[in-house]
Amino acid sequence: MEISEIRVHLRSEDKLKAFVTVTFDNCFVVRNMKIVEGNKGLILCMPSRKLPNGTYKDIAHPISMEFRKTLEDRIMAAYQEELKKPSPDRTTEE
């Protein structure tokens, strides 16, 4: 399975850094992945839904650790590239 496209939609919230949409083999899309700031750095959260008991359950997720790492690496690289792009919402002066 090939990752055809990764779209990163930056957010300016405290913990939520971006929403991510990934297309596989130009024929299957997974939306609403999130990049969030965790206690030990950025983490990728799979799309999930809230259950009646208040907990959350992933709707879609990688099965193998190997593919999870590949997916996370590609998404985090796309996130870093998106951060480098100029945006009217972010200042480039330090």
C-alpha positions as CSV (number, residue, x, y, z in Angstrom):
1,M,0.0,0.0,0.0
2,E,1.4,3.4,-1.0
3,I,0.7,6.7,0.6
4,S,-0.4,8.9,-2.4
5,E,-0.9,12.2,-0.7
6,I,-0.7,13.8,2.7
7,R,-2.5,17.1,3.4
8,V,-1.8,18.9,6.6
9,H,-4.1,21.6,7.9
10,L,-2.4,23.6,10.6
11,R,-4.2,24.8,13.7
12,S,-3.3,27.5,16.1
13,E,-4.7,25.8,19.2
14,D,-2.7,25.1,22.4
15,K,-2.5,21.3,22.1
16,L,-3.9,20.6,18.6
17,K,-1.3,21.4,16.0
18,A,-2.9,20.0,12.8
19,F,-5.5,17.9,11.2
20,V,-4.2,15.5,8.6
21,T,-5.8,13.7,5.6
22,V,-4.0,10.8,4.0
23,T,-4.8,9.2,0.6
24,F,-3.7,5.6,0.0
25,D,-3.2,4.2,-3.5
26,N,-5.0,7.2,-5.0
27,C,-8.3,5.5,-4.0
28,F,-8.8,5.5,-0.2
29,V,-8.8,8.5,2.1
30,V,-8.5,8.7,5.9
31,R,-9.5,12.1,7.4
32,N,-9.3,13.6,10.8
33,M,-6.0,12.3,12.0
34,K,-4.6,14.8,14.5
35,I,-1.1,16.0,15.4
36,V,-1.2,17.0,19.1
37,E,1.4,18.2,21.6
38,G,1.8,15.4,24.2
39,N,3.9,15.3,27.3
40,K,6.9,14.0,25.4
41,G,6.5,15.9,22.1
42,L,4.2,15.6,19.1
43,I,2.0,12.5,18.6
44,L,-0.2,11.3,15.8
45,C,-3.8,10.5,16.9
46,M,-5.9,8.3,14.6
47,P,-9.5,9.3,13.8
48,S,-11.8,8.3,16.6
49,R,-15.4,8.6,17.9
50,K,-16.7,9.2,21.4
51,L,-18.5,6.2,23.0
52,P,-21.5,6.6,25.2
53,N,-19.3,5.9,28.3
54,G,-17.1,8.9,27.5
55,T,-14.1,7.1,26.2
56,Y,-12.8,7.2,22.6
57,K,-12.3,4.4,20.1
58,D,-10.2,4.6,16.9
59,I,-12.2,4.4,13.7
60,A,-9.1,3.5,11.6
61,H,-5.6,2.6,12.6
62,P,-2.5,0.8,11.4
63,I,-2.3,-2.9,12.3
64,S,1.5,-3.4,12.2
65,M,4.1,-1.4,14.1
66,E,6.1,-1.2,10.9
67,F,3.4,0.6,9.0
68,R,2.5,2.8,11.9
69,K,6.1,4.0,12.0
70,T,6.1,4.6,8.3
71,L,2.9,6.5,8.4
72,E,4.0,8.6,11.4
73,D,7.3,9.4,9.8
74,R,5.7,10.5,6.6
75,I,3.0,12.6,8.3
76,M,5.5,14.3,10.7
77,A,7.8,15.2,7.7
78,A,4.8,16.7,5.9
79,Y,3.9,18.6,9.0
80,Q,7.4,20.0,9.3
81,E,7.3,21.1,5.6
82,E,3.9,22.8,6.1
83,L,5.4,24.7,9.0
84,K,8.1,26.1,6.7
85,K,5.6,27.6,4.3
86,P,4.7,31.3,4.7
87,S,1.3,31.9,6.1
88,P,-0.6,35.2,6.8
89,D,-1.6,33.7,10.2
90,R,2.0,33.2,11.3
91,T,4.8,35.8,11.4
92,T,8.2,34.9,10.0
93,E,10.1,37.4,12.1
94,E,11.7,36.2,15.3
